[in-house]
Amino acid sequence: ITGPRKEVIADHDRVAASLARGSKNSNVETELVYVPNGGSAKSYKDIDVKGKIVISEGNVRSIFSAAVNSFGAAGALSYEVRYPERYPDMLVWSSVRPGKNTQGGFGFQISYTKGRELIAQLKRGKKITVHADVETKVYPGKLDVVTGLIPGTD
């Protein structure tokens, strides 16, 4: 957040799950805009999000698809927690899929606590500006998976 006060709300180096896989290189400072039910195209009817960062509840992939791919937002910020009363600061790792004509775009996951706080401020009419600096690369990798078998009888 760059205004009205400075605060880091997502940092891949501190919490890798905060940046959605599939995010593209971006360096933007812009307004944060709340779109209720941001995964639905209908929600954008009277809201200008072009070049802005959208915050909403739910899966960052569906929010990104609508906000960035369909309506030209710079990025998507979301929180998604099944049991927020038990895990208010948990991040859910996710991914985004930039469209064929999408030049950039990124998705960030934040905690339920921080998401609710930011949305409450936006609902009260507070203007929030954010800076996102995303540098990504795609490279071959491997994922080790441990499996186990516990022998038993019926």
PyMOL commands that set and color helices and strands:
alter all, ss='L'
color gray80, all
select helices_A, chain A and resi 16-18+41-44+60-70+112-123
alter helices_A, ss='H'
color red, helices_A
select strands_A, chain A and resi 26-34+53-57+75-79+107-109+129-134
alter strands_A, ss='S'
color yellow, strands_A
deselect
rebuild
show_as cartoon
